[in-house]
Amino acid sequence: MESSPQDRHYLEVEADAFFERNFAAADPRALRPHKRAIAERIAAAGVRAPRRVLEYGCAYGDLLAHYALEHGAEAFGVEPSAKAVAFGQAAYGERVRLVTGTMAANPLAADAALRGAFDLVVVDDVFCWVSRETLYRSIAHVDDMLRDGGFLYIREFLPLHQHRNANHHVPGGGVYCYKPRGPHSSIFTASGVYEVIRQEVSLDLDDAWARDRGAEVFESRWSNVVLRKSLADYFE
């Protein structure tokens, strides 16, 4: 499947570099605090024991391993870093199925048996890094995988003003973090098929982008939202 230059750069270069910078020495037996907080937010929304879970941009899959080991879920992950996938598969074996790819192009999306098969889909700080060329294809794949009545968790920026920031790890530029004024979750709710059942808005006062550039503090807001999908419940 065709991809954009930004998506290809993550697959070929930056995703592996990100893994090396942040996770190469990680202990896969420990669930990162950030991921534990996500699991707690999802549980607080009433999602207690999902049978089948999918995470996009899952790194080496520690959150997925949590659901597999503590909840007995079938766990699947899509991650652009081949090194992170290899690390996770070595750590968790068959308990977690990880594949290399992007939201817009990955082997799971091509598997008809998995469409509409997931109780929970997690997208943690990924949408902003998706190229605008492949954004709607990515959204379609998320929706395709989630069953009717299933839950979608999205963590993303919630700025007051729309802007994009160049990834400073990429020489020559051309790779951006997109921060739309209306969060990506609003694309799902605009369909009438998704409703927000729980949302937290937090402020990252230590955000380097805000600190270094003197941005308004509200440009560093984060949204943590759990949505429920229903093809019929939200229409009178």
C-alpha positions in Angstrom: 0.0 0.0 0.0 1.2 3.4 -0.9 2.6 5.6 1.9 3.7 9.2 2.3 7.3 10.5 2.6 6.8 11.2 6.3 5.4 7.7 7.0 8.3 6.1 5.0 10.8 8.1 7.0 9.4 6.7 10.2 9.5 3.2 8.9 13.0 3.4 7.5 14.8 5.7 9.9 13.1 7.7 12.7 11.1 4.9 14.5 14.2 2.8 15.1 16.1 5.9 16.1 13.4 6.8 18.6 13.5 3.3 20.0 17.2 3.4 20.5 17.0 6.8 22.2 14.3 5.8 24.6 13.7 2.1 25.0 16.7 0.0 24.0 17.6 -0.5 27.7 14.0 -0.9 29.0 13.0 -3.7 31.3 10.1 -5.4 29.4 8.9 -7.0 32.7 7.8 -3.5 34.0 4.9 -1.6 32.7 6.0 2.0 32.1 4.2 4.4 34.5 2.8 6.3 31.5 1.2 3.1 30.2 -0.1 2.1 33.6 -1.9 5.5 33.8 -3.5 4.7 30.4 -4.7 1.3 31.6 -6.2 3.0 34.7 -8.0 5.6 32.7 -9.5 2.9 30.4 -10.6 0.9 33.4 -12.2 4.0 35.0 -14.2 4.3 31.8 -15.7 0.9 32.5 -13.6 -1.1 30.1 -12.6 -3.9 32.5 -11.6 -7.0 30.6 -11.3 -6.6 26.9 -11.0 -9.9 25.0 -9.0 -8.6 22.1 -6.8 -5.4 22.2 -5.0 -3.5 19.5 -2.5 -0.7 20.0 -1.0 1.5 17.3 2.5 2.9 17.9 2.9 0.4 20.7 6.7 0.5 21.0 7.7 -2.9 22.3 4.3 -3.7 23.5 4.4 -3.4 27.3 0.8 -2.2 27.6 -0.3 -5.0 25.4 1.6 -7.5 27.5 -0.3 -6.1 30.5 -3.6 -6.9 28.9 -2.4 -10.3 27.8 -0.9 -11.3 31.2 -3.3 -9.7 33.6 -6.6 -9.8 31.7 -6.1 -12.8 29.4 -6.7 -10.7 26.3 -5.5 -11.5 22.8 -3.1 -8.6 22.2 -2.0 -7.1 18.8 0.3 -4.1 18.1 1.3 -2.1 15.1 4.7 -0.3 15.4 6.9 1.4 12.8 10.1 0.4 14.5 11.3 -3.0 13.5 13.8 -2.9 16.4 11.0 -2.3 18.9 9.0 -5.2 17.4 11.9 -7.5 17.6 12.6 -6.5 21.2 8.9 -7.0 22.2 8.6 -10.4 20.5 11.8 -11.6 22.2 10.4 -10.5 25.5 6.7 -11.6 25.2 6.8 -14.3 22.6 3.4 -15.5 21.4 1.5 -13.7 24.1 1.7 -10.5 22.1 1.5 -10.3 18.3 3.5 -7.3 17.0 3.9 -6.3 13.4 5.9 -3.5 11.7 3.9 -0.9 9.9 2.0 2.4 10.2 -1.6 3.1 10.9 -2.2 3.5 7.2 -0.3 0.5 6.0 0.2 -2.7 8.1 -0.4 -6.4 7.8 -3.2 -6.5 10.3 -5.3 -4.1 8.2 -5.1 -6.6 5.3 -6.4 -9.5 7.4 -10.1 -9.7 6.9 -10.5 -12.0 9.9 -9.5 -9.1 12.2 -11.9 -6.5 10.9 -14.4 -5.5 13.6 -12.7 -8.0 15.9 -11.3 -5.7 18.7 -13.0 -4.7 21.9 -10.4 -2.0 22.6 -8.1 0.1 20.3 -5.4 2.3 21.8 -3.8 5.3 20.0 -1.3 6.9 22.3 0.3 10.1 21.0 0.3 8.8 17.4 -2.2 10.8 15.4 0.0 14.0 15.5 2.8 12.1 13.8 0.6 10.7 11.0 1.2 12.5 7.7 -1.8 14.5 6.5 -1.7 12.5 3.2 -2.5 9.3 5.1 -4.6 10.6 8.0 -8.0 9.6 6.8 -6.8 6.2 5.7 -5.4 5.7 9.2 -8.7 6.8 10.8 -10.5 4.3 8.5 -8.3 1.5 9.6 -8.9 2.3 13.3 -12.6 2.2 12.7 -12.4 -1.0 10.6 -10.7 -2.9 13.4 -13.0 -1.8 16.3 -16.2 -3.8 16.8 -19.6 -2.3 17.2 -19.8 -1.5 20.9 -16.0 -1.4 21.3 -13.9 1.3 22.9 -11.3 3.6 21.5 -8.7 5.4 23.6 -6.9 8.4 22.2 -4.2 10.5 23.9 -3.1 13.6 22.0 -2.4 17.3 22.1 -5.3 19.7 22.7 -3.9 23.1 21.7 -5.8 26.4 21.4 -4.2 27.1 18.1 -3.6 24.9 15.1 0.1 24.4 14.2 2.7 21.9 13.2 6.2 21.4 14.6 9.2 20.0 12.8 10.7 16.9 14.3 14.1 18.3 15.4 15.7 14.8 15.2 15.2 14.8 11.4 18.0 16.6 9.5 16.6 18.8 6.7 13.1 18.9 8.1 10.0 17.8 6.3 8.7 15.6 9.2 6.1 17.2 11.4 4.0 16.8 14.5 0.5 18.1 13.6 -1.5 19.7 16.3 -5.0 20.6 15.0 -7.2 23.0 17.0 -10.0 20.4 17.0 -8.5 17.1 18.3 -8.4 14.0 16.1 -10.9 12.4 18.4 -13.5 15.0 17.1 -13.3 13.4 13.6 -14.7 10.2 15.2 -17.4 12.0 17.2 -18.4 14.0 14.1 -19.5 10.8 12.5 -22.3 10.2 15.0 -20.9 6.7 15.5 -18.6 7.6 18.5 -19.4 9.2 21.8 -17.0 10.4 24.5 -17.6 8.4 27.7 -14.6 9.7 29.6 -12.1 12.5 29.1 -9.3 14.1 31.0 -7.5 17.3 30.0 -4.1 17.8 31.5 -1.5 20.5 31.3 2.2 19.7 30.7 4.0 22.5 32.4 7.4 20.9 31.6 6.8 20.6 27.9 10.0 21.5 26.2 8.2 23.0 23.2 6.3 25.5 25.3 9.3 26.3 27.5 11.8 26.8 24.8 9.5 28.9 22.5 7.6 30.9 25.1 4.3 29.5 23.9 1.1 30.1 25.8 0.8 27.5 28.5 -2.5 26.1 27.0 -0.7 25.1 23.9 0.7 22.2 26.0 -2.7 20.7 26.9 -3.2 17.0 26.5 -6.5 15.2 25.9 -7.0 11.6 27.2 -10.3 10.4 25.9 -12.2 7.1 25.8 -14.8 6.8 23.1 -17.4 4.1 22.6 -18.5 3.0 19.1 -22.1 2.3 18.2 -23.6 2.0 14.8 -27.1 2.6 16.2 -27.2 3.8 19.8 -26.5 7.5 19.1 -29.2 8.1 16.5 -32.8 8.8 17.4 
